[in-house]
């Protein structure tokens, strides 16, 4: 068995309350550059999943979420061979008002944000999101 550390990521599935579209962005400047991913990032020491989800969504999109509105959705594990890293990704989900708009707060990390139907995600997908789509998971309400 390897003694390499396992990293923990949190991905946030934001679902619009009427259209049920979810928010994805095209990554840049990091592993998975050019792929579409959910808002999210690394879990910080001492942080709860809900706190991490709210922090990352605000930092990346300018959307404010209350921790109490965020719930656990699914978990996956992925090995990034080229980086020799393994990630456990905790997917959290929150419903947002239909008029919610995402702002490109970190243009050095994301090219753009777009709201799309779960069944019509653009490609290529960031590995953890791709893994999630290969399961039986479906966002609540869809």
The first five atom37 places (N, CA, C, CB, O) and aatype in JSON, in Angstrom:
{
  "aatype": [20, 20, 20, 20, 20, 20, 20, 20, 20, 20, 20, 20, 20, 20, 20, 20, 20, 20, 20, 20, 20, 20, 20, 20, 20, 20, 20, 20, 20, 20, 20, 20, 20, 20, 20, 20, 20, 20, 20, 20, 20, 20, 20, 20, 20, 20, 20, 20, 20, 20, 20, 20, 20, 20, 20, 20, 20, 20, 20, 20, 20, 20, 20, 20, 20, 20, 20, 20, 20, 20, 20, 20, 20, 20, 20, 20, 20, 20, 20, 20, 20, 20, 20, 20, 20, 20, 20, 20, 20, 20, 20, 20, 20, 20, 20, 20, 20, 20, 20, 20, 20, 20, 20, 20, 20, 20, 20, 20, 20, 20, 20, 20, 20, 20, 20, 20, 20, 20, 20, 20, 20, 20, 20, 20, 20, 20, 20, 20, 20, 20, 20, 20, 20, 20, 20, 20, 20, 20, 20, 20, 20, 20],
  "atom_mask": [
    [1, 1, 1, 1, 1],
    [1, 1, 1, 1, 1],
    [1, 1, 1, 1, 1],
    [1, 1, 1, 1, 1],
    [1, 1, 1, 1, 1],
    [1, 1, 1, 1, 1],
    [1, 1, 1, 1, 1],
    [1, 1, 1, 1, 1],
    [1, 1, 1, 1, 1],
    [1, 1, 1, 1, 1],
    [1, 1, 1, 1, 1],
    [1, 1, 1, 1, 1],
    [1, 1, 1, 1, 1],
    [1, 1, 1, 1, 1],
    [1, 1, 1, 1, 1],
    [1, 1, 1, 1, 1],
    [1, 1, 1, 1, 1],
    [1, 1, 1, 1, 1],
    [1, 1, 1, 1, 1],
    [1, 1, 1, 1, 1],
    [1, 1, 1, 1, 1],
    [1, 1, 1, 1, 1],
    [1, 1, 1, 1, 1],
    [1, 1, 1, 1, 1],
    [1, 1, 1, 1, 1],
    [1, 1, 1, 1, 1],
    [1, 1, 1, 1, 1],
    [1, 1, 1, 1, 1],
    [1, 1, 1, 1, 1],
    [1, 1, 1, 1, 1],
    [1, 1, 1, 1, 1],
    [1, 1, 1, 1, 1],
    [1, 1, 1, 1, 1],
    [1, 1, 1, 1, 1],
    [1, 1, 1, 1, 1],
    [1, 1, 1, 1, 1],
    [1, 1, 1, 1, 1],
    [1, 1, 1, 1, 1],
    [1, 1, 1, 1, 1],
    [1, 1, 1, 1, 1],
    [1, 1, 1, 1, 1],
    [1, 1, 1, 1, 1],
    [1, 1, 1, 1, 1],
    [1, 1, 1, 1, 1],
    [1, 1, 1, 1, 1],
    [1, 1, 1, 1, 1],
    [1, 1, 1, 1, 1],
    [1, 1, 1, 1, 1],
    [1, 1, 1, 1, 1],
    [1, 1, 1, 1, 1],
    [1, 1, 1, 1, 1],
    [1, 1, 1, 1, 1],
    [1, 1, 1, 1, 1],
    [1, 1, 1, 1, 1],
    [1, 1, 1, 1, 1],
    [1, 1, 1, 1, 1],
    [1, 1, 1, 1, 1],
    [1, 1, 1, 1, 1],
    [1, 1, 1, 1, 1],
    [1, 1, 1, 1, 1],
    [1, 1, 1, 1, 1],
    [1, 1, 1, 1, 1],
    [1, 1, 1, 1, 1],
    [1, 1, 1, 1, 1],
    [1, 1, 1, 1, 1],
    [1, 1, 1, 1, 1],
    [1, 1, 1, 1, 1],
    [1, 1, 1, 1, 1],
    [1, 1, 1, 1, 1],
    [1, 1, 1, 1, 1],
    [1, 1, 1, 1, 1],
    [1, 1, 1, 1, 1],
    [1, 1, 1, 1, 1],
    [1, 1, 1, 1, 1],
    [1, 1, 1, 1, 1],
    [1, 1, 1, 1, 1],
    [1, 1, 1, 1, 1],
    [1, 1, 1, 1, 1],
    [1, 1, 1, 1, 1],
    [1, 1, 1, 1, 1],
    [1, 1, 1, 1, 1],
    [1, 1, 1, 1, 1],
    [1, 1, 1, 1, 1],
    [1, 1, 1, 1, 1],
    [1, 1, 1, 1, 1],
    [1, 1, 1, 1, 1],
    [1, 1, 1, 1, 1],
    [1, 1, 1, 1, 1],
    [1, 1, 1, 1, 1],
    [1, 1, 1, 1, 1],
    [1, 1, 1, 1, 1],
    [1, 1, 1, 1, 1],
    [1, 1, 1, 1, 1],
    [1, 1, 1, 1, 1],
    [1, 1, 1, 1, 1],
    [1, 1, 1, 1, 1],
    [1, 1, 1, 1, 1],
    [1, 1, 1, 1, 1],
    [1, 1, 1, 1, 1],
    [1, 1, 1, 1, 1],
    [1, 1, 1, 1, 1],
    [1, 1, 1, 1, 1],
    [1, 1, 1, 1, 1],
    [1, 1, 1, 1, 1],
    [1, 1, 1, 1, 1],
    [1, 1, 1, 1, 1],
    [1, 1, 1, 1, 1],
    [1, 1, 1, 1, 1],
    [1, 1, 1, 1, 1],
    [1, 1, 1, 1, 1],
    [1, 1, 1, 1, 1],
    [1, 1, 1, 1, 1],
    [1, 1, 1, 1, 1],
    [1, 1, 1, 1, 1],
    [1, 1, 1, 1, 1],
    [1, 1, 1, 1, 1],
    [1, 1, 1, 1, 1],
    [1, 1, 1, 1, 1],
    [1, 1, 1, 1, 1],
    [1, 1, 1, 1, 1],
    [1, 1, 1, 1, 1],
    [1, 1, 1, 1, 1],
    [1, 1, 1, 1, 1],
    [1, 1, 1, 1, 1],
    [1, 1, 1, 1, 1],
    [1, 1, 1, 1, 1],
    [1, 1, 1, 1, 1],
    [1, 1, 1, 1, 1],
    [1, 1, 1, 1, 1],
    [1, 1, 1, 1, 1],
    [1, 1, 1, 1, 1],
    [1, 1, 1, 1, 1],
    [1, 1, 1, 1, 1],
    [1, 1, 1, 1, 1],
    [1, 1, 1, 1, 1],
    [1, 1, 1, 1, 1],
    [1, 1, 1, 1, 1],
    [1, 1, 1, 1, 1],
    [1, 1, 1, 1, 1],
    [1, 1, 1, 1, 1],
    [1, 1, 1, 1, 1],
    [1, 1, 1, 1, 1]
  ],
  "atom_positions": [
    [[0.83, -1.19, 0.0], [0.0, 0.0, 0.0], [0.87, 1.25, 0.0], [-0.95, 0.0, 1.21], [1.93, 1.28, 0.64]],
    [[0.44, 2.24, -0.7], [1.17, 3.5, -0.79], [0.88, 4.37, 0.43], [0.79, 4.25, -2.08], [-0.19, 4.28, 1.04]],
    [[1.85, 5.2, 0.77], [1.65, 6.14, 1.88], [1.37, 7.55, 1.36], [2.87, 6.15, 2.81], [1.46, 8.52, 2.11]],
    [[1.05, 7.66, 0.1], [0.75, 8.98, -0.46], [-0.52, 9.54, 0.16], [0.6, 8.91, -2.0], [-1.44, 8.79, 0.48]],
    [[-0.57, 10.86, 0.33], [-1.79, 11.45, 0.9], [-2.95, 11.39, -0.09], [-1.53, 12.9, 1.32], [-2.76, 11.4, -1.31]],
    [[-4.13, 11.33, 0.46], [-5.36, 11.41, -0.34], [-5.91, 12.82, -0.12], [-6.42, 10.29, 0.08], [-6.04, 13.27, 1.01]],
    [[-6.23, 13.51, -1.2], [-6.73, 14.87, -1.12], [-8.26, 14.87, -1.11], [-6.19, 15.72, -2.3], [-8.89, 13.98, -1.68]],
    [[-8.83, 15.87, -0.46], [-10.29, 15.98, -0.39], [-10.74, 17.23, -1.12], [-10.77, 16.0, 1.07], [-10.35, 18.35, -0.78]],
    [[-11.58, 17.03, -2.12], [-12.18, 18.14, -2.84], [-13.67, 18.19, -2.56], [-11.92, 18.01, -4.35], [-14.27, 17.18, -2.19]],
    [[-14.25, 19.36, -2.72], [-15.69, 19.53, -2.57], [-16.21, 20.16, -3.86], [-16.05, 20.41, -1.31], [-15.74, 21.22, -4.27]],
    [[-17.17, 19.51, -4.49], [-17.83, 20.05, -5.67], [-19.25, 20.41, -5.31], [-17.8, 19.03, -6.85], [-19.91, 19.69, -4.56]],
    [[-19.74, 21.53, -5.83], [-21.06, 22.01, -5.43], [-22.01, 22.02, -6.63], [-20.96, 23.43, -4.81], [-21.77, 22.69, -7.64]],
    [[-23.08, 21.27, -6.49], [-24.11, 21.2, -7.52], [-25.16, 22.25, -7.18], [-24.74, 19.75, -7.61], [-25.98, 22.05, -6.29]],
    [[-25.13, 23.35, -7.92], [-26.13, 24.41, -7.73], [-27.25, 24.16, -8.72], [-25.5, 25.85, -7.93], [-27.02, 24.1, -9.93]],
    [[-28.47, 24.02, -8.22], [-29.62, 23.69, -9.06], [-30.62, 24.85, -9.02], [-30.29, 22.37, -8.59], [-31.1, 25.23, -7.95]],
    [[-30.92, 25.41, -10.19], [-31.96, 26.46, -10.26], [-33.32, 25.84, -9.97], [-31.96, 27.16, -11.66], [-33.64, 24.75, -10.45]],
    [[-34.13, 26.56, -9.16], [-35.37, 25.97, -8.66], [-36.44, 25.69, -9.71], [-35.94, 26.86, -7.63], [-37.26, 24.8, -9.5]],
    [[-36.47, 26.4, -10.82], [-37.51, 26.16, -11.83], [-36.95, 25.35, -13.01], [-38.08, 27.5, -12.33], [-37.46, 24.27, -13.31]],
    [[-35.93, 25.86, -13.67], [-35.39, 25.19, -14.87], [-34.61, 23.93, -14.52], [-34.5, 26.14, -15.64], [-34.44, 23.05, -15.37]],
    [[-34.13, 23.83, -13.27], [-33.31, 22.71, -12.79], [-31.95, 22.65, -13.46], [-34.04, 21.4, -13.02], [-31.28, 21.62, -13.41]],
    [[-31.53, 23.75, -14.09], [-30.19, 23.8, -14.67], [-29.15, 23.88, -13.56], [-30.06, 25.01, -15.63], [-29.41, 24.39, -12.47]],
    [[-27.96, 23.35, -13.87], [-26.87, 23.4, -12.91], [-25.73, 24.26, -13.47], [-26.36, 21.97, -12.56], [-25.62, 24.46, -14.68]],
    [[-24.9, 24.75, -12.56], [-23.81, 25.65, -12.95], [-22.52, 24.87, -13.17], [-23.59, 26.73, -11.88], [-22.08, 24.11, -12.31]],
    [[-21.91, 25.07, -14.35], [-20.6, 24.5, -14.65], [-19.71, 25.58, -15.24], [-20.73, 23.3, -15.64], [-20.19, 26.55, -15.84]],
    [[-18.42, 25.41, -15.05], [-17.44, 26.35, -15.6], [-16.29, 25.61, -16.24], [-16.93, 27.28, -14.51], [-15.99, 24.47, -15.86]],
    [[-15.65, 26.25, -17.21], [-14.49, 25.64, -17.88], [-13.22, 26.02, -17.11], [-14.38, 26.1, -19.38], [-12.89, 27.2, -16.98]],
    [[-12.54, 25.01, -16.6], [-11.34, 25.2, -15.78], [-10.17, 25.72, -16.62], [-10.95, 23.89, -15.09], [-10.07, 25.45, -17.82]],
    [[-9.29, 26.48, -15.96], [-8.03, 26.85, -16.6], [-6.98, 27.08, -15.53], [-8.2, 28.12, -17.48], [-7.29, 27.41, -14.39]],
    [[-5.72, 26.9, -15.92], [-4.61, 27.2, -15.03], [-4.32, 26.15, -13.97], [-4.86, 28.46, -14.37], [-3.55, 26.42, -13.05]],
    [[-4.91, 24.96, -14.07], [-4.71, 23.92, -13.06], [-4.97, 22.57, -13.72], [-5.65, 24.13, -11.83], [-5.33, 22.5, -14.9]],
    [[-4.8, 21.49, -12.95], [-5.1, 20.18, -13.53], [-6.56, 20.17, -13.97], [-4.82, 19.03, -12.5], [-7.43, 20.75, -13.32]],
    [[-6.8, 19.5, -15.07], [-8.14, 19.51, -15.64], [-8.43, 20.74, -16.48], [-9.16, 19.41, -14.56], [-9.59, 20.99, -16.83]],
    [[-7.41, 21.51, -16.81], [-7.6, 22.72, -17.61], [-8.32, 22.37, -18.91], [-6.24, 23.4, -17.9], [-7.96, 21.41, -19.59]],
    [[-9.35, 23.17, -19.24], [-10.12, 22.94, -20.46], [-11.34, 22.06, -20.26], [-9.25, 22.34, -21.48], [-12.14, 21.91, -21.18]],
    [[-11.48, 21.48, -19.07], [-12.64, 20.65, -18.79], [-13.7, 21.45, -18.05], [-12.23, 19.4, -17.98], [-13.41, 22.49, -17.47]],
    [[-14.92, 20.94, -18.07], [-16.03, 21.59, -17.37], [-16.2, 20.97, -16.0], [-17.35, 21.48, -18.19], [-16.18, 19.75, -15.83]],
    [[-16.36, 21.85, -15.01], [-16.44, 21.41, -13.62], [-17.49, 22.22, -12.87], [-15.08, 21.52, -12.93], [-17.95, 23.26, -13.33]],
    [[-17.83, 21.72, -11.71], [-18.71, 22.45, -10.79], [-17.87, 23.44, -10.0], [-19.45, 21.47, -9.85], [-16.65, 23.29, -9.93]],
    [[-18.49, 24.44, -9.4], [-17.75, 25.26, -8.44], [-17.26, 24.34, -7.32], [-18.64, 26.43, -7.86], [-17.93, 23.37, -6.96]],
    [[-16.11, 24.64, -6.77], [-15.6, 23.82, -5.68], [-14.11, 23.99, -5.49], [-15.9, 22.36, -5.92], [-13.48, 24.82, -6.15]],
    [[-13.57, 23.21, -4.58], [-12.14, 23.31, -4.29], [-11.77, 22.39, -3.15], [-11.75, 24.73, -3.96], [-12.48, 21.44, -2.84]],
    [[-10.63, 22.68, -2.54], [-10.1, 21.84, -1.47], [-10.76, 22.13, -0.13], [-8.61, 22.03, -1.35], [-11.02, 23.29, 0.22]],
    [[-11.02, 21.07, 0.6], [-11.5, 21.18, 1.97], [-10.35, 21.66, 2.84], [-12.08, 19.82, 2.48], [-9.26, 21.07, 2.8]],
    [[-10.56, 22.7, 3.61], [-9.52, 23.22, 4.5], [-9.61, 22.56, 5.87], [-9.63, 24.75, 4.64], [-10.67, 22.1, 6.28]],
    [[-8.48, 22.51, 6.55], [-8.41, 21.87, 7.87], [-9.47, 22.46, 8.8], [-7.01, 22.05, 8.47], [-9.6, 23.67, 8.93]],
    [[-10.23, 21.58, 9.45], [-11.24, 22.0, 10.42], [-12.56, 22.44, 9.82], [-10.71, 23.1, 11.22], [-13.49, 22.77, 10.55]],
    [[-12.65, 22.44, 8.49], [-13.84, 22.94, 7.81], [-14.88, 21.83, 7.63], [-13.47, 23.53, 6.45], [-14.53, 20.69, 7.32]],
    [[-16.14, 22.16, 7.82], [-17.24, 21.24, 7.52], [-17.5, 21.29, 6.02], [-18.53, 21.6, 8.33], [-17.2, 22.28, 5.36]],
    [[-18.06, 20.2, 5.48], [-18.35, 20.16, 4.05], [-19.22, 21.34, 3.61], [-19.03, 18.85, 3.68], [-18.96, 21.96, 2.58]],
    [[-20.25, 21.65, 4.4], [-21.16, 22.74, 4.07], [-20.44, 24.08, 4.07], [-22.33, 22.77, 5.06], [-20.71, 24.94, 3.23]],
    [[-19.53, 24.27, 5.01], [-18.75, 25.52, 5.08], [-17.85, 25.65, 3.87], [-17.92, 25.57, 6.38], [-17.74, 26.73, 3.28]],
    [[-17.2, 24.57, 3.51], [-16.32, 24.58, 2.34], [-17.13, 24.89, 1.08], [-15.59, 23.22, 2.19], [-16.71, 25.7, 0.25]],
    [[-18.28, 24.25, 0.94], [-19.12, 24.48, -0.24], [-19.53, 25.94, -0.34], [-20.37, 23.59, -0.19], [-19.43, 26.54, -1.41]],
    [[-20.0, 26.51, 0.76], [-20.43, 27.92, 0.76], [-19.25, 28.84, 0.45], [-21.05, 28.3, 2.12], [-19.4, 29.78, -0.33]],
    [[-18.09, 28.58, 1.04], [-16.91, 29.41, 0.82], [-16.47, 29.35, -0.64], [-15.75, 28.97, 1.73], [-16.25, 30.39, -1.27]],
    [[-16.35, 28.15, -1.18], [-15.87, 28.0, -2.56], [-16.84, 28.62, -3.56], [-15.67, 26.53, -2.88], [-16.4, 29.27, -4.51]],
    [[-18.14, 28.43, -3.37], [-19.12, 29.03, -4.29], [-19.02, 30.55, -4.26], [-20.56, 28.58, -3.92], [-19.05, 31.19, -5.31]],
    [[-18.9, 31.13, -3.08], [-18.77, 32.58, -2.97], [-17.47, 33.06, -3.62], [-18.82, 33.03, -1.49], [-17.48, 34.03, -4.38]],
    [[-16.35, 32.39, -3.32], [-15.05, 32.8, -3.88], [-15.02, 32.72, -5.4], [-13.95, 31.93, -3.3], [-14.4, 33.56, -6.05]],
    [[-15.68, 31.72, -5.97], [-15.59, 31.48, -7.4], [-16.69, 32.14, -8.22], [-15.6, 30.02, -7.66], [-16.47, 32.5, -9.38]],
    [[-17.88, 32.3, -7.63], [-19.03, 32.77, -8.42], [-19.7, 34.02, -7.87], [-20.04, 31.68, -8.5], [-20.52, 34.63, -8.56]],
    [[-19.37, 34.41, -6.64], [-20.04, 35.54, -6.02], [-21.43, 35.21, -5.48], [-20.15, 36.66, -7.0], [-22.12, 36.1, -4.98]],
    [[-21.84, 33.95, -5.57], [-23.15, 33.52, -5.08], [-23.04, 33.18, -3.6], [-23.69, 32.3, -5.89], [-22.17, 32.4, -3.19]],
    [[-23.92, 33.77, -2.79], [-23.91, 33.51, -1.35], [-24.9, 32.4, -1.02], [-24.26, 34.8, -0.56], [-26.08, 32.46, -1.38]],
    [[-24.4, 31.38, -0.33], [-25.23, 30.28, 0.13], [-25.17, 30.22, 1.65], [-24.78, 28.93, -0.49], [-24.15, 30.55, 2.25]],
    [[-26.26, 29.8, 2.26], [-26.25, 29.53, 3.7], [-25.89, 28.06, 3.88], [-27.63, 29.87, 4.37], [-26.39, 27.2, 3.16]],
    [[-25.02, 27.77, 4.84], [-24.63, 26.39, 5.09], [-25.84, 25.5, 5.32], [-23.71, 26.31, 6.29], [-25.84, 24.32, 4.95]],
    [[-26.88, 26.05, 5.93], [-28.09, 25.27, 6.23], [-28.86, 24.87, 4.96], [-29.0, 26.05, 7.15], [-29.71, 23.98, 5.01]],
    [[-28.58, 25.52, 3.83], [-29.26, 25.2, 2.57], [-28.48, 24.2, 1.71], [-29.49, 26.47, 1.77], [-28.9, 23.83, 0.62]],
    [[-27.34, 23.77, 2.23], [-26.45, 22.88, 1.47], [-26.53, 21.49, 2.08], [-24.98, 23.42, 1.47], [-26.48, 21.33, 3.3]],
    [[-26.65, 20.48, 1.22], [-26.71, 19.11, 1.74], [-25.8, 18.19, 0.95], [-28.15, 18.59, 1.71], [-25.45, 18.46, -0.19]],
    [[-25.44, 17.1, 1.6], [-24.59, 16.08, 0.97], [-25.35, 15.45, -0.2], [-24.17, 15.01, 2.0], [-26.54, 15.18, -0.1]],
    [[-24.63, 15.21, -1.31], [-25.24, 14.6, -2.48], [-24.61, 13.25, -2.84], [-25.14, 15.53, -3.67], [-25.33, 12.28, -3.07]],
    [[-23.27, 13.17, -2.88], [-22.59, 11.96, -3.34], [-21.1, 12.11, -3.05], [-22.85, 11.71, -4.87], [-20.63, 13.2, -2.73]],
    [[-20.36, 11.01, -3.16], [-18.89, 11.06, -3.03], [-18.28, 10.14, -4.07], [-18.44, 10.64, -1.59], [-18.81, 9.07, -4.37]],
    [[-17.15, 10.57, -4.63], [-16.42, 9.76, -5.6], [-14.94, 9.76, -5.25], [-16.65, 10.29, -7.06], [-14.5, 10.56, -4.42]],
    [[-14.2, 8.88, -5.87], [-12.75, 8.9, -5.73], [-12.14, 8.75, -7.12], [-12.26, 7.76, -4.78], [-12.6, 7.95, -7.94]],
    [[-11.1, 9.53, -7.38], [-10.45, 9.53, -8.69], [-8.94, 9.61, -8.52], [-10.95, 10.7, -9.55], [-8.44, 10.31, -7.65]],
    [[-8.23, 8.87, -9.37], [-6.78, 8.94, -9.41], [-6.39, 9.75, -10.64], [-6.13, 7.51, -9.44], [-6.82, 9.45, -11.76]],
    [[-5.58, 10.77, -10.42], [-5.01, 11.57, -11.51], [-3.59, 11.05, -11.73], [-5.02, 13.14, -11.17], [-2.65, 11.52, -11.11]],
    [[-3.46, 10.07, -12.63], [-2.17, 9.4, -12.84], [-1.05, 10.37, -13.18], [-2.3, 8.37, -13.94], [0.06, 10.25, -12.68]],
    [[-1.37, 11.35, -14.05], [-0.33, 12.29, -14.49], [0.22, 13.12, -13.33], [-0.88, 13.21, -15.56], [1.34, 13.61, -13.4]],
    [[-0.57, 13.29, -12.28], [-0.15, 14.06, -11.09], [0.28, 13.16, -9.95], [-1.28, 14.96, -10.62], [0.83, 13.62, -8.95]],
    [[0.04, 11.86, -10.11], [0.28, 10.9, -9.04], [-0.47, 11.32, -7.77], [1.79, 10.77, -8.75], [0.08, 11.27, -6.67]],
    [[-1.73, 11.72, -7.95], [-2.58, 12.16, -6.84], [-3.92, 11.45, -6.89], [-2.78, 13.69, -6.86], [-4.43, 11.12, -7.96]],
    [[-4.47, 11.22, -5.71], [-5.82, 10.68, -5.6], [-6.68, 11.66, -4.84], [-5.81, 9.29, -4.91], [-6.27, 12.21, -3.81]],
    [[-7.88, 11.87, -5.35], [-8.84, 12.78, -4.71], [-10.11, 12.02, -4.33], [-9.18, 13.96, -5.64], [-10.62, 11.22, -5.11]],
    [[-10.61, 12.29, -3.14], [-11.97, 11.96, -2.77], [-12.74, 13.26, -2.94], [-12.09, 11.37, -1.28], [-12.39, 14.28, -2.35]],
    [[-13.78, 13.23, -3.75], [-14.59, 14.44, -3.97], [-15.94, 14.26, -3.3], [-14.76, 14.73, -5.48], [-16.67, 13.3, -3.56]],
    [[-16.24, 15.2, -2.42], [-17.52, 15.24, -1.74], [-18.41, 16.2, -2.52], [-17.36, 15.68, -0.23], [-18.12, 17.39, -2.61]],
    [[-19.48, 15.68, -3.08], [-20.41, 16.53, -3.82], [-21.52, 16.99, -2.89], [-20.99, 15.78, -5.05], [-22.18, 16.19, -2.23]],
    [[-21.71, 18.29, -2.85], [-22.77, 18.91, -2.06], [-23.75, 19.54, -3.03], [-22.19, 19.98, -1.05], [-23.4, 19.83, -4.17]],
    [[-24.98, 19.76, -2.59], [-26.01, 20.31, -3.47], [-26.79, 21.4, -2.77], [-26.96, 19.21, -3.96], [-27.06, 21.32, -1.57]],
    [[-27.15, 22.43, -3.53], [-27.99, 23.51, -3.01], [-28.89, 24.01, -4.13], [-27.12, 24.69, -2.43], [-28.48, 24.11, -5.29]],
    [[-30.12, 24.32, -3.78], [-31.05, 24.92, -4.74], [-30.91, 26.44, -4.65], [-32.52, 24.47, -4.46], [-30.76, 27.0, -3.56]],
    [[-30.96, 27.09, -5.81], [-30.84, 28.55, -5.85], [-32.02, 29.12, -6.64], [-29.49, 28.99, -6.48], [-32.6, 28.43, -7.47]],
    [[-32.38, 30.39, -6.37], [-33.47, 31.02, -7.13], [-33.17, 31.03, -8.63], [-33.71, 32.46, -6.63], [-32.01, 31.06, -9.05]],
    [[-34.21, 31.0, -9.42], [-34.07, 30.95, -10.88], [-33.27, 32.14, -11.42], [-35.44, 30.93, -11.53], [-32.54, 31.99, -12.4]],
    [[-33.38, 33.3, -10.79], [-32.7, 34.51, -11.3], [-31.22, 34.58, -10.89], [-33.41, 35.74, -10.8], [-30.55, 35.56, -11.21]],
    [[-30.71, 33.58, -10.19], [-29.31, 33.59, -9.73], [-28.36, 33.7, -10.91], [-29.0, 32.32, -8.92], [-28.48, 32.98, -11.9]],
    [[-27.41, 34.62, -10.78], [-26.38, 34.82, -11.81], [-25.01, 34.56, -11.19], [-26.45, 36.27, -12.4], [-24.76, 34.94, -10.04]],
    [[-24.15, 33.92, -11.94], [-22.79, 33.65, -11.49], [-21.85, 34.7, -12.07], [-22.33, 32.23, -11.88], [-21.96, 35.05, -13.25]],
    [[-20.95, 35.19, -11.25], [-19.94, 36.16, -11.67], [-18.61, 35.44, -11.82], [-19.84, 37.34, -10.65], [-18.29, 34.55, -11.02]],
    [[-17.83, 35.81, -12.81], [-16.51, 35.23, -13.0], [-15.54, 35.95, -12.06], [-16.03, 35.34, -14.5], [-14.89, 36.92, -12.45]],
    [[-15.45, 35.47, -10.83], [-14.65, 36.12, -9.79], [-13.17, 35.79, -9.93], [-15.15, 35.72, -8.41], [-12.31, 36.63, -9.62]],
    [[-12.85, 34.59, -10.4], [-11.46, 34.15, -10.54], [-11.16, 33.81, -12.0], [-11.18, 32.93, -9.63], [-11.07, 32.63, -12.34]],
    [[-11.01, 34.82, -12.86], [-10.8, 34.55, -14.28], [-9.5, 33.81, -14.59], [-10.83, 35.84, -15.04], [-9.34, 33.28, -15.68]],
    [[-8.59, 33.78, -13.64], [-7.35, 33.02, -13.84], [-7.57, 31.52, -13.64], [-6.26, 33.53, -12.89], [-6.71, 30.72, -14.0]],
    [[-8.72, 31.14, -13.05], [-9.01, 29.73, -12.78], [-10.18, 29.18, -13.58], [-9.28, 29.56, -11.31], [-10.36, 27.96, -13.67]],
    [[-10.99, 30.07, -14.15], [-12.2, 29.65, -14.86], [-12.45, 30.58, -16.04], [-13.43, 29.62, -13.9], [-12.38, 31.8, -15.89]],
    [[-12.74, 30.01, -17.2], [-13.0, 30.82, -18.39], [-14.39, 31.45, -18.38], [-12.83, 29.98, -19.64], [-14.55, 32.6, -18.79]],
    [[-15.38, 30.69, -17.92], [-16.76, 31.17, -17.93], [-17.63, 30.24, -17.1], [-17.31, 31.29, -19.38], [-17.27, 29.1, -16.83]],
    [[-18.8, 30.76, -16.71], [-19.82, 29.96, -16.03], [-21.04, 29.87, -16.94], [-20.2, 30.57, -14.64], [-21.37, 30.83, -17.63]],
    [[-21.71, 28.72, -16.92], [-22.95, 28.59, -17.67], [-23.9, 27.63, -16.95], [-22.68, 28.1, -19.11], [-23.47, 26.67, -16.3]],
    [[-25.19, 27.91, -17.08], [-26.24, 27.07, -16.5], [-26.7, 26.11, -17.58], [-27.45, 27.93, -15.95], [-27.1, 26.53, -18.67]],
    [[-26.66, 24.81, -17.29], [-27.0, 23.78, -18.28], [-27.86, 22.69, -17.64], [-25.73, 23.18, -18.91], [-27.8, 22.49, -16.43]],
    [[-28.64, 21.98, -18.45], [-29.4, 20.85, -17.91], [-28.45, 19.72, -17.49], [-30.42, 20.33, -18.95], [-27.43, 19.49, -18.14]],
    [[-28.79, 19.02, -16.42], [-27.96, 17.9, -15.94], [-27.74, 16.88, -17.05], [-28.61, 17.23, -14.72], [-26.64, 16.35, -17.19]],
    [[-28.77, 16.6, -17.83], [-28.66, 15.6, -18.89], [-27.93, 16.08, -20.13], [-30.0, 15.14, -19.27], [-27.76, 15.3, -21.07]],
    [[-27.51, 17.34, -20.18], [-26.82, 17.89, -21.35], [-25.55, 18.63, -20.94], [-27.76, 18.84, -22.12], [-25.29, 19.73, -21.42]],
    [[-24.77, 18.02, -20.06], [-23.53, 18.65, -19.63], [-22.56, 18.76, -20.81], [-22.88, 17.86, -18.48], [-22.48, 17.84, -21.63]],
    [[-21.82, 19.87, -20.9], [-20.84, 20.01, -21.98], [-19.67, 19.06, -21.75], [-20.35, 21.47, -22.09], [-19.5, 18.52, -20.65]],
    [[-18.87, 18.88, -22.77], [-17.69, 18.03, -22.61], [-16.46, 18.77, -23.13], [-17.87, 16.67, -23.35], [-16.58, 19.69, -23.94]],
    [[-15.29, 18.37, -22.67], [-15.04, 17.27, -21.73], [-15.31, 17.7, -20.3], [-13.6, 16.78, -21.87], [-15.23, 18.88, -19.96]],
    [[-15.65, 16.71, -19.45], [-15.9, 16.98, -18.04], [-14.65, 16.75, -17.2], [-17.05, 16.11, -17.53], [-13.84, 15.88, -17.51]],
    [[-14.5, 17.54, -16.13], [-13.46, 17.33, -15.14], [-13.66, 15.93, -14.55], [-13.49, 18.44, -14.01], [-14.8, 15.52, -14.32]],
    [[-12.58, 15.22, -14.33], [-12.65, 13.81, -13.96], [-13.65, 13.49, -12.84], [-11.3, 13.34, -13.56], [-14.44, 12.56, -13.0]],
    [[-13.65, 14.21, -11.71], [-14.64, 13.87, -10.67], [-16.09, 14.03, -11.13], [-14.41, 14.73, -9.45], [-16.94, 13.22, -10.77]],
    [[-16.38, 15.05, -11.92], [-17.73, 15.24, -12.43], [-18.07, 14.13, -13.43], [-17.89, 16.63, -13.09], [-19.19, 13.64, -13.45]],
    [[-17.11, 13.75, -14.26], [-17.33, 12.64, -15.2], [-17.66, 11.37, -14.43], [-16.07, 12.42, -16.09], [-18.59, 10.64, -14.79]],
    [[-16.9, 11.1, -13.37], [-17.15, 9.92, -12.55], [-18.56, 9.98, -11.95], [-16.11, 9.8, -11.42], [-19.26, 8.97, -11.93]],
    [[-18.96, 11.15, -11.47], [-20.3, 11.3, -10.9], [-21.38, 10.98, -11.93], [-20.49, 12.73, -10.37], [-22.37, 10.34, -11.6]],
    [[-21.19, 11.43, -13.17], [-22.21, 11.19, -14.2], [-22.31, 9.71, -14.57], [-21.9, 12.01, -15.45], [-23.3, 9.29, -15.17]],
    [[-21.3, 8.93, -14.24], [-21.3, 7.5, -14.55], [-21.96, 6.66, -13.45], [-19.88, 7.01, -14.77], [-21.99, 5.44, -13.54]],
    [[-22.47, 7.32, -12.43], [-23.18, 6.64, -11.34], [-24.69, 6.78, -11.57], [-22.77, 7.21, -9.95], [-25.13, 7.3, -12.6]],
    [[-25.46, 6.33, -10.61], [-26.92, 6.47, -10.68], [-27.38, 7.8, -10.11], [-27.59, 5.33, -9.94], [-28.59, 8.05, -10.04]],
    [[-26.44, 8.66, -9.7], [-26.8, 9.94, -9.08], [-27.56, 10.84, -10.05], [-25.55, 10.65, -8.59], [-27.26, 10.9, -11.24]],
    [[-28.55, 11.53, -9.5], [-29.26, 12.59, -10.21], [-29.58, 13.67, -9.19], [-30.56, 12.06, -10.93], [-30.07, 13.35, -8.1]],
    [[-29.32, 14.94, -9.51], [-29.64, 15.99, -8.54], [-31.11, 15.94, -8.13], [-29.3, 17.37, -9.13], [-31.97, 15.61, -8.94]],
    [[-31.37, 16.26, -6.88], [-32.75, 16.28, -6.38], [-33.63, 17.13, -7.27], [-32.8, 16.81, -4.94], [-33.23, 18.2, -7.73]],
    [[-34.82, 16.66, -7.5], [-35.78, 17.43, -8.27], [-35.71, 17.18, -9.76], [-35.59, 18.88, -8.02], [-36.52, 17.71, -10.52]],
    [[-34.75, 16.36, -10.2], [-34.63, 16.09, -11.64], [-35.12, 14.7, -11.97], [-33.17, 16.26, -12.11], [-35.09, 14.29, -13.13]]
  ]
}
